[in-house]
Amino acid sequence: MRRLSKIVATGAMFGSFMIASSWSTTAAASGVTPQYRGYCEAKYRTGALRGIKPRWSYGYNNRTKRMECREANSMGVNTSVKGRTFWINLNELCRFTTGRSDFHWHGEGRVACGRNDHR
């Protein structure tokens, strides 16, 4: 009987440990994720033909080590127009997202707005 109670107690302890570990959340990264697409759309998709122009996207350029706004290629009458790219000013991006211009990197191509709380 004593052996059975030890097995039950050990199983209960292991089960509570598994439940507790599933409830815990991973450590949140410091800062706010920037709104790249909203920033690119607001800055470069303007003018009278705003609804007709192709949508903007964003990405990290490994060659230049910078974030970029990228316009999609578009088709005209018997022509194809190559999309444009513009470097993203990260201070402006974070000011657009949070109202403050401070930012920090979380690795290559990953930016967060706000101060760095990882230290």
Secondary structure, 3 states (H helix, E strand, C coil): CHHHHHHHHHHHHHHHHHHHHHHCCCCCCCCECCCHHHHHHHHHCCCCCCCCCCCEEEEEECCCCEEEEEECCEECCCCEECCCEEECCHHHHHHHHHCCCCEEECCCCCEEECCCCCC
